[in-house]
Amino acid sequence: MKQTLTIAQIRALPAMIDLVTAGRALGIGRTKSYALARAGTFPCRVLRVGDSYLVPITGVLQVLQLDPADTPVDTAP
């Protein structure tokens, strides 16, 4: 398993992230993340887009009790 993400790395993530990255942010491995998503029990909201799972970063921040207002906003075009 890859190392868990730091708070700074989590805050730098885009608005929507893949399931594996969300799992890493929460300290959950790849296999368990997919199992939880399929069962509908992942700790935050998961969106199914075609064959992919996407997770809004706001849900990850809420689970980690991090204030989304402290997250930098990417203003790049």
C-alpha positions, -999 to 999 in steps of 0.1 A, spaced: 0 0 0 12 35 -8 18 58 21 -11 79 35 -13 114 22 -3 143 44 -28 171 53 -9 195 29 -12 169 1 -49 164 8 -56 201 8 -38 204 -26 -60 178 -43 -86 189 -70 -123 190 -63 -129 155 -76 -105 126 -70 -104 89 -78 -114 63 -53 -78 51 -47 -66 86 -39 -95 92 -15 -87 59 2 -51 69 6 -62 102 22 -83 82 46 -57 55 53 -77 28 34 -61 5 9 -71 0 -27 -89 -33 -23 -108 -22 7 -118 12 -9 -133 -6 -38 -151 -31 -16 -166 -3 5 -176 17 -26 -193 -14 -41 -211 -20 -8 -221 17 -5 -203 20 28 -172 41 18 -168 68 46 -179 96 23 -199 102 -9 -188 82 -40 -200 90 -75 -201 63 -101 -192 77 -135 -192 50 -161 -167 24 -149 -150 48 -125 -156 60 -90 -150 96 -82 -150 112 -47 -157 149 -40 -128 162 -19 -152 180 4 -164 146 17 -128 135 24 -122 168 42 -153 164 63 -144 128 73 -110 141 84 -126 170 102 -106 195 81 -122 229 73 -128 231 35 -125 269 38 -88 264 46 -82 246 13 -66 267 -14 -86 273 -45 -70 266 -79 -76 296 -101 -56 283 -131 -75 285 -164 
